[in-house]
Structures are given as structure tokens and as C-alpha cells.
Amino acid sequence: MGVQLPVQSCTGCGSCLKTCRFGAISMKEGEDGFSYPVIDSEKCVQCGQCLKACHASGDNQMLAPSRCYAAQIKDREILGVSSSGGIFYALAQGVLSEGGVVYGCVYDKQYRAAIARAERLSEITAMQGSKYVWSDPSQSFTDVKDDLERGKTVLYTGVPCQIAGLKRFLKKEYDSLYTVDVLCGGAPSPYAFKRYLETLTDENGLEKLAFQFRDKETYGAGVNCTYVVNGVKHHENYLENSFYFAFCSKSRITWRESCYSCPYKSVKRVSDMTIGDYWGVQNHHTTFKPKDGVSVILVNTGKGSTLFETISSSVTSEKSSVSFVTEKNSLVNEIHEGHVAVPAQRSAFFHVLRTQGWEAADKKYLQLRRKLLVRQALTAVPRKLFRMLKK
């Protein structure tokens, strides 16, 4: 029997693909829209290097945070266009100002997500904001190695499994590599996102769509999205937007299979620093206005401490506690003691999505969304009446 790469735990990072010197591995799209490695038995020499490069096939060094902060960038303009507290921008600005390079997630014109490289601050704008779709990091791995070998300082940001994949690909530690992972709630299918976008506009109109997750303009920081179709701006919360609901904790039907048993959703982290939303920050830190967006920063290594020092003058921060963070943020520890159940209808959902499109899959498998919408509308009536009477 030839080399067998893990399938259920595969995150599609592409480290095996980039490691194979014989061109025996290719990435193929499964019915769920995610990329999976396929080995060509005629080219494979069974050297086993792909398995050594696979973070899903072995132990990865995980570290408990040494320090925890609530933080927010001081620049109000940058804060306004950031999903959370603007910490990514502050980190990127610090590294770029010293001649380094930054890697982060961007959309192309068709809203396909990938990890891209930036040398200038103007290129960081595309990396800001939540993407909420699986992104392809594979090409970035070889680019990062080239940068490091040339003596460049590299800031690499991504979800934890991408950081783990990069480290396995590099095979050794680099003093000039700084890794930052974001608290991740599961990676939605890029195919599902594509089919959803088709309900908003035709393929030729995607460049004018202006779709954005976590827009603060209307209600401040929160779980929402906005998009512009035919010049009209739409704002929807996670119940009103079917794609958002399919991803969120009440459904989780569009996640990659490995996300349901993700080993990185715990207090221990794989990167030098972890950043994300500090939900419930008002319970412990009155300095910040939650509506503006507040980030949590977990410092996990000595290099993480160095990173934090580089942004200390550009952010407002207060020491906090990991236990405070986990009170309201299940992304930190929801799989700490087990796994999230795979939705029973996940395969059926993707089959209908492939054969009938997004609206049919939504109607058949996201019925809970409509029930919750009705409940939301009913509970909103007494609140509106109370406000009217109060006037």
C-alpha cells in the first residue's frame, strides 16, 4: 500500500503539495468545495516526506499564553474599517516600517480567498476585515521561505492550521519569522460562498458587489455583513444573511470536515501571538466601548512579546485574563474537551447545493434560520412599543 495522507483531519494547507519533490501530489476539489491532496501512485516514490510535512498527521507544539490583553488601535479611522480592534493593522504597520513583509488573507475579484504577500502599507487594506471562507495558503509557504532565506523579517497571519502547516513546511525555526493566528470559528466552504454570491448578482457583476463581513458603519462591531447590489446597500445580521447563518454556531453546516475536531481551538496556541474579538470586554474593562470593536491579544512566546512591544505606542491596551476571554468566546475552548458534532445533513446539504443551488439548500437545510427570524421579529415588537410609550 502506498502513502496515505489523512483526509478527515486534512485542512488543505498544501504543505504536502509544496514539499513533494516528485510532483506526485495535486489538490482536487471535493463535493464540499474544499481542496484535498491526491497522490499519483505512478510518481510517488514513498519517501514519506509529505507525511512529515503534514501537521494533521503528528504532534504540534502548543503553548499556553503567558499574557493576555484587551486592546484597540488608537487611530480612529483604521479602527472604523477594522473588524475588531485594529490590531492586525498595527502589527503590519510595525513590521513594514522596518522593511519586513506581511502575509494575510485577501479576496480576488471573484471573492476567492488566499494568503497574499504585502510589502507596502497600501497593500494591507485588502487584508483587513473578516473573510469567513476557507483560504488557500499553499503558494505563500514557498514565498515565505524565499523571504526568510533572503533575510527578510516576515509577519505571517492566518488561522491556526495554516500556521501549523507553514511551520511543518519550513522544517526549522527562523528568528525573523513572526506568526499570528486569529481565533477561528471554522472555515466555510469557498464553493458554498460562490453559490451564495450567485444569488446576489451574476458572475460578471462580482467586481461591483462590494461584499463585506463585519461592517461597523450601521451598528458598530458585531456579527453582520453588508453588500451593494445595483447601487443599493444592504445590511444583514447573522439571521437575515443565509450564508452567515450556515457558518455560525447554530448551523456549522458549511465547515470543512477537519474543523469539527480542530485541535487548535483551545487555550493553548500554535503561534507567537493570537488575536481576535474580545466579546464581553465591558464586563471587565470599562476603558473600551465594545461598539467600536475591541481585540483580545494572547502573547504565547518570547517573539510574541517582542511583537507586542512594537505596537504598544499605537494601541490602547489593558492586561486581562484568559478566563475573562473564554466567558463569551467559545472559539477559544469549544473543542478543548472533545469535538463539535458534524451536522447530520452536511453531505445532503452539499449535494443539493451542487445540483440545485444555494437557495434550494437554504430552504431545505437551514429551516432553523427562518424560525429564529420569526422569533426575533416577535420579540422586537414589545421593545418598539415600550420605546414609543416611553416617549
C-alpha positions as CSV (number, residue, x, y, z in Angstrom):
1,M,0.0,0.0,0.0
2,G,1.3,3.5,-0.9
3,V,1.5,6.6,1.3
4,Q,-1.9,7.5,2.8
5,L,-2.4,11.1,3.8
6,P,-5.2,11.9,6.4
7,V,-8.4,13.0,4.8
8,Q,-10.8,13.8,7.6
9,S,-8.2,15.8,9.5
10,C,-6.8,17.5,6.4
11,T,-7.1,21.3,6.5
12,G,-6.0,21.8,2.9
13,C,-2.9,23.8,3.8
14,G,-0.9,22.4,0.9
15,S,2.3,21.8,2.8
16,C,2.4,18.2,1.4
17,L,1.9,19.6,-2.1
18,K,4.8,22.1,-1.8
19,T,7.1,19.5,-0.1
20,C,6.8,16.8,-2.7
21,R,9.9,17.0,-5.0
22,F,8.4,14.5,-7.5
23,G,5.2,16.3,-8.3
24,A,3.2,13.3,-7.1
25,I,0.6,15.4,-5.2
26,S,-2.2,17.5,-6.6
27,M,-5.0,19.3,-4.8
28,K,-8.5,18.3,-6.0
29,E,-11.8,19.9,-5.1
30,G,-14.3,17.6,-3.2
31,E,-18.0,17.9,-3.4
32,D,-18.0,20.2,-0.4
33,G,-15.8,22.6,-2.3
34,F,-12.6,22.2,-0.3
35,S,-9.3,21.1,-1.7
36,Y,-7.8,17.8,-0.7
37,P,-4.5,16.2,-1.7
38,V,-4.4,13.3,-4.2
39,I,-1.3,11.2,-4.7
40,D,-0.3,9.9,-8.1
41,S,0.9,6.4,-7.4
42,E,3.0,6.3,-10.5
43,K,5.0,9.4,-9.5
44,C,5.1,8.6,-5.8
45,V,8.4,7.1,-4.5
46,Q,7.0,6.6,-1.0
47,C,9.7,8.7,0.6
48,G,7.2,9.8,3.3
49,Q,8.2,13.5,3.2
50,C,4.6,14.5,2.6
51,L,3.6,12.9,5.9
52,K,6.4,14.6,7.8
53,A,5.1,17.9,6.3
54,C,1.5,17.2,7.3
55,H,0.6,19.0,10.6
56,A,-2.6,16.8,10.8
57,S,-0.5,13.6,11.0
58,G,1.6,14.4,14.0
59,D,2.0,16.4,17.2
60,N,2.4,20.2,17.0
61,Q,4.0,22.3,19.7
62,M,1.2,24.2,21.5
63,L,1.9,26.8,24.2
64,A,-0.3,28.4,26.8
65,P,-0.4,32.2,26.7
66,S,1.9,34.0,29.0
67,R,0.0,37.2,28.9
68,C,-3.4,38.4,27.8
69,Y,-4.6,41.9,26.8
70,A,-7.7,43.8,25.8
71,A,-6.6,46.2,23.1
72,Q,-7.7,48.7,20.5
73,I,-5.7,50.7,17.9
74,K,-5.6,54.5,18.7
75,D,-6.2,55.6,15.1
76,R,-9.9,56.0,14.9
77,E,-10.0,55.9,11.1
78,I,-8.3,52.5,11.0
79,L,-10.4,51.3,13.9
80,G,-13.6,52.1,11.9
81,V,-12.6,49.9,9.0
82,S,-11.3,47.0,11.1
83,S,-13.5,44.1,12.0
84,S,-12.4,44.2,15.6
85,G,-9.8,46.4,17.4
86,G,-7.4,47.0,14.5
87,I,-4.5,45.0,16.0
88,F,-3.6,43.4,12.7
89,Y,-3.1,46.8,11.1
90,A,-0.9,47.9,14.0
91,L,1.2,44.8,13.7
92,A,1.6,45.0,9.9
93,Q,2.5,48.7,10.2
94,G,5.3,47.9,12.6
95,V,6.8,45.2,10.6
96,L,6.6,47.1,7.3
97,S,8.1,50.2,8.8
98,E,11.2,48.1,9.5
99,G,11.5,46.8,5.9
100,G,9.7,43.5,6.6
101,V,6.9,41.8,4.7
102,V,3.4,40.8,5.8
103,Y,1.2,37.8,4.8
104,G,-2.5,37.9,5.2
105,C,-5.8,36.8,3.7
106,V,-7.3,38.7,0.7
107,Y,-10.1,38.3,-1.8
108,D,-9.5,38.3,-5.5
109,K,-12.0,40.0,-7.9
110,Q,-14.2,36.8,-7.8
111,Y,-14.2,36.7,-4.0
112,R,-11.8,33.7,-3.8
113,A,-9.7,33.9,-0.7
114,A,-6.0,33.2,-0.5
115,I,-3.0,34.2,1.6
116,A,-1.1,37.0,-0.1
117,R,2.1,39.0,0.4
118,A,2.4,42.7,1.1
119,E,5.5,44.9,1.1
120,R,3.7,48.3,1.3
121,L,1.2,49.6,3.8
122,S,-1.3,50.4,1.0
123,E,-1.5,46.6,0.3
124,I,-2.7,45.9,3.9
125,T,-6.2,47.3,3.3
126,A,-7.2,44.2,1.3
127,M,-6.0,42.1,4.2
128,Q,-8.2,43.9,6.8
129,G,-11.6,42.6,7.7
130,S,-13.0,39.2,8.3
131,K,-13.3,36.8,5.3
132,Y,-15.3,33.9,6.7
133,V,-14.3,31.5,4.0
134,W,-11.5,28.9,3.6
135,S,-8.4,30.5,2.1
136,D,-5.6,28.8,0.1
137,P,-2.2,29.4,1.8
138,S,-0.1,26.9,-0.2
139,Q,1.7,29.4,-2.6
140,S,2.5,31.6,0.4
141,F,4.6,28.8,2.0
142,T,7.3,28.9,-0.7
143,D,7.2,32.7,-0.8
144,V,7.7,32.9,2.9
145,K,10.7,30.5,2.7
146,D,12.2,32.6,0.0
147,D,11.8,35.8,2.1
148,L,13.3,34.2,5.1
149,E,16.3,32.8,3.3
150,R,16.9,36.3,1.9
151,G,17.0,37.6,5.5
152,K,13.6,39.3,5.4
153,T,11.5,39.8,8.6
154,V,8.2,38.1,8.0
155,L,4.8,38.6,9.7
156,Y,2.5,35.7,8.8
157,T,-1.1,35.9,9.8
158,G,-3.7,33.2,9.3
159,V,-5.9,30.7,11.1
160,P,-4.1,28.2,13.4
161,C,-4.0,25.3,11.0
162,Q,-2.3,27.4,8.4
163,I,0.4,28.5,10.8
164,A,0.9,24.8,11.8
165,G,1.2,23.9,8.1
166,L,3.7,26.6,7.4
167,K,5.9,25.5,10.3
168,R,5.9,21.9,9.1
169,F,6.8,23.1,5.6
170,L,9.7,25.2,6.8
171,K,11.1,22.3,9.0
172,K,13.1,24.7,11.2
173,E,12.7,27.8,13.3
174,Y,13.6,31.2,11.9
175,D,14.3,34.1,14.2
176,S,12.9,36.6,11.7
177,L,9.5,34.8,11.3
178,Y,6.6,36.1,13.5
179,T,3.4,34.2,13.4
180,V,0.0,35.5,14.4
181,D,-3.2,33.3,14.4
182,V,-6.7,34.6,14.6
183,L,-9.4,33.0,16.7
184,C,-11.2,30.8,14.2
185,G,-14.8,29.6,14.3
186,G,-14.5,27.1,11.5
187,A,-13.7,27.6,7.8
188,P,-16.8,27.8,5.5
189,S,-16.7,26.2,2.0
190,P,-15.4,28.5,-0.8
191,Y,-17.8,26.7,-3.2
192,A,-20.7,27.5,-0.8
193,F,-19.7,31.1,-0.7
194,K,-19.6,31.2,-4.5
195,R,-23.0,29.7,-4.9
196,Y,-24.4,32.1,-2.3
197,L,-22.9,35.1,-4.1
198,E,-24.6,34.0,-7.3
199,T,-28.0,34.8,-5.6
200,L,-26.9,38.4,-5.2
201,T,-25.5,39.1,-8.7
202,D,-24.4,37.4,-11.9
203,E,-20.7,36.4,-12.4
204,N,-19.9,39.5,-14.4
205,G,-21.1,41.7,-11.6
206,L,-19.0,40.4,-8.7
207,E,-16.5,43.2,-9.1
208,K,-19.2,45.7,-8.3
209,L,-20.7,43.7,-5.5
210,A,-18.7,45.3,-2.6
211,F,-19.4,42.4,-0.2
212,Q,-18.1,42.9,3.4
213,F,-18.4,41.0,6.6
214,R,-18.4,42.8,9.9
215,D,-19.2,46.4,8.7
216,K,-19.3,48.8,11.6
217,E,-21.0,51.7,9.9
218,T,-24.6,50.9,10.8
219,Y,-24.5,49.1,14.2
220,G,-20.8,49.0,15.2
221,A,-18.9,45.8,15.9
222,G,-20.9,42.7,15.6
223,V,-21.9,39.7,13.5
224,N,-23.3,41.2,10.3
225,C,-22.5,41.8,6.6
226,T,-23.2,44.4,4.0
227,Y,-23.2,44.3,0.2
228,V,-24.1,46.7,-2.6
229,V,-26.3,45.5,-5.5
230,N,-27.4,47.8,-8.2
231,G,-26.3,50.8,-6.1
232,V,-28.4,49.8,-3.1
233,K,-26.6,48.9,0.1
234,H,-28.0,46.0,2.1
235,H,-27.2,45.4,5.8
236,E,-28.0,42.0,7.3
237,N,-27.3,40.3,10.7
238,Y,-26.4,36.6,11.0
239,L,-30.1,35.5,10.9
240,E,-31.0,37.6,7.9
241,N,-28.0,36.5,5.9
242,S,-28.2,32.8,5.0
243,F,-24.5,32.3,4.3
244,Y,-23.6,33.8,7.7
245,F,-26.1,31.6,9.4
246,A,-24.9,28.5,7.7
247,F,-21.4,29.2,9.1
248,C,-22.3,30.3,12.6
249,S,-22.6,28.1,15.7
250,K,-26.3,27.5,15.3
251,S,-25.7,25.6,12.0
252,R,-22.0,25.0,11.1
253,I,-23.1,23.1,8.0
254,T,-20.6,24.7,5.7
255,W,-17.4,24.0,7.7
256,R,-14.5,21.9,6.4
257,E,-14.7,18.4,7.9
258,S,-11.5,18.9,9.9
259,C,-13.0,21.9,11.7
260,Y,-15.4,19.7,13.7
261,S,-12.4,18.1,15.5
262,C,-10.0,21.0,15.3
263,P,-7.1,20.6,17.8
264,Y,-6.3,24.3,17.7
265,K,-9.5,25.6,19.4
266,S,-8.1,25.6,22.8
267,V,-6.4,27.9,25.3
268,K,-3.1,26.6,24.1
269,R,-2.0,28.1,20.8
270,V,0.4,27.3,17.9
271,S,1.6,30.9,17.1
272,D,3.7,33.6,18.7
273,M,0.6,35.7,19.1
274,T,-3.2,35.2,18.9
275,I,-5.7,37.9,18.1
276,G,-9.5,38.0,17.9
277,D,-12.6,39.6,19.2
278,Y,-12.9,40.3,22.9
279,W,-16.6,39.7,23.3
280,G,-17.9,40.8,26.7
281,V,-15.0,43.1,27.3
282,Q,-17.3,45.6,29.1
283,N,-17.7,43.1,31.9
284,H,-14.0,43.5,32.8
285,H,-12.6,46.6,31.1
286,T,-14.6,49.9,31.2
287,T,-11.9,51.8,29.2
288,F,-13.2,50.5,25.9
289,K,-16.5,50.9,24.0
290,P,-17.5,47.5,22.7
291,K,-19.4,49.0,19.8
292,D,-16.1,50.3,18.4
293,G,-14.6,46.8,18.4
294,V,-12.1,45.5,20.9
295,S,-9.4,42.9,20.3
296,V,-8.0,40.3,22.6
297,I,-4.3,39.6,22.3
298,L,-2.8,36.4,23.6
299,V,1.0,36.5,23.9
300,N,2.3,33.0,23.5
301,T,6.0,33.2,23.0
302,G,9.0,35.5,23.5
303,K,8.7,36.6,19.9
304,G,5.1,37.4,20.7
305,S,6.2,39.6,23.5
306,T,8.6,41.4,21.0
307,L,5.7,41.9,18.6
308,F,3.5,43.4,21.3
309,E,6.3,45.9,22.3
310,T,6.4,47.1,18.6
311,I,2.7,48.2,18.8
312,S,2.5,49.3,22.4
313,S,2.6,53.0,21.5
314,S,0.0,52.7,18.7
315,V,-2.7,50.9,20.7
316,T,-4.6,51.3,23.9
317,S,-4.3,48.1,26.0
318,E,-5.0,46.7,29.4
319,K,-3.8,43.5,30.9
320,S,-6.6,40.9,31.1
321,S,-7.2,37.3,31.8
322,V,-7.7,34.3,29.5
323,S,-10.5,33.2,31.8
324,F,-12.3,36.5,31.1
325,V,-11.9,36.0,27.4
326,T,-13.3,32.4,27.4
327,E,-16.5,33.6,29.2
328,K,-18.0,34.9,26.0
329,N,-15.7,33.5,23.2
330,S,-16.4,29.8,22.6
331,L,-13.9,29.9,19.8
332,V,-11.1,29.6,22.3
333,N,-12.1,26.4,24.0
334,E,-15.3,24.9,22.5
335,I,-13.3,21.8,21.4
336,H,-11.0,21.8,24.3
337,E,-12.6,18.6,25.8
338,G,-13.9,16.9,22.7
339,H,-15.3,17.8,19.3
340,V,-18.2,19.6,17.6
341,A,-20.7,17.2,16.1
342,V,-20.8,17.1,12.3
343,P,-24.3,18.1,11.2
344,A,-26.2,15.0,10.1
345,Q,-27.3,16.6,6.9
346,R,-24.0,18.1,5.8
347,S,-23.4,15.7,2.9
348,A,-27.0,16.1,1.7
349,F,-26.7,19.9,2.0
350,F,-23.7,20.0,-0.3
351,H,-25.4,17.6,-2.8
352,V,-28.4,19.9,-3.1
353,L,-26.0,22.9,-3.3
354,R,-24.2,21.2,-6.2
355,T,-27.3,20.2,-8.1
356,Q,-29.9,22.9,-7.2
357,G,-28.0,25.9,-5.9
358,W,-27.8,28.0,-2.7
359,E,-31.5,29.0,-2.4
360,A,-32.6,25.3,-2.5
361,A,-30.1,24.3,0.0
362,D,-31.0,27.2,2.3
363,K,-34.7,26.4,2.1
364,K,-34.3,22.7,2.8
365,Y,-31.5,22.6,5.4
366,L,-31.5,26.0,7.2
367,Q,-35.1,26.0,8.4
368,L,-33.9,27.0,11.9
369,R,-32.9,30.4,10.5
370,R,-36.4,31.2,9.5
371,K,-37.8,30.1,12.8
372,L,-35.3,32.3,14.7
373,L,-36.1,35.2,12.3
374,V,-39.8,35.0,13.3
375,R,-38.9,34.8,17.0
376,Q,-36.6,37.9,16.5
377,A,-39.4,39.8,14.9
378,L,-41.9,38.9,17.6
379,T,-39.6,39.9,20.4
380,A,-38.8,43.2,18.6
381,V,-42.4,44.3,18.7
382,P,-42.6,44.8,22.6
383,R,-39.3,46.6,22.6
384,K,-40.5,49.1,19.9
385,L,-43.8,49.6,21.7
386,F,-42.0,50.2,25.0
387,R,-39.9,52.9,23.4
388,M,-42.9,54.5,21.9
389,L,-44.7,54.6,25.2
390,K,-41.6,55.9,27.0
391,K,-41.6,58.9,24.6
